[in-house]
Structure formats: structure tokens, C-alpha cells
Amino acid sequence: MTALKENTQRVIEVTEKDLPLHCPMPDMVKWNAHPRVFLPVHKTGEALCPYCGTRYKLVGPVSGHHH
């Protein structure tokens, strides 16, 4: 079982396996979560969550088209 992460990290690197990307991510704890919002990180390589301000950076190749 993967340990849950606090929603306090300000920059999170994500890969193609995390697409479609949403915040909070599934491995984040629930007590300080906000409503789920999908982020178009695949378009520019970065996305900022409008709720918590977490910045996501896409690393590695993306092989297909993701919505």
C-alpha cells in the first residue's frame, strides 16, 4: 500500500501515467482536500491548481492524445 501524502507540496512532478491529471491526486489525504479539478498539464507541460496553488510539472514523454 502506498503511503498517503499531505496536500502541502507546492510542486509535484507527474508523468504520462498520471494523465488525465486532477488535483487532489488519489494518493493525497482527504482531510485537507478540495473539490477535484482536472488540469490540462499535457498542453503546456505545467498546470496550476486554482484551489490550492499546487504546481504540476509534466516530466518524460507523452505518447498519446489525452483529454
Secondary structure, DSSP 8 states (H G I E B T S, - for coil): ----B-TT-SEEEE-GGG-SEEES-TTB-STT----EEE-HHHHSEEE-TTT--EEEE-S---S---
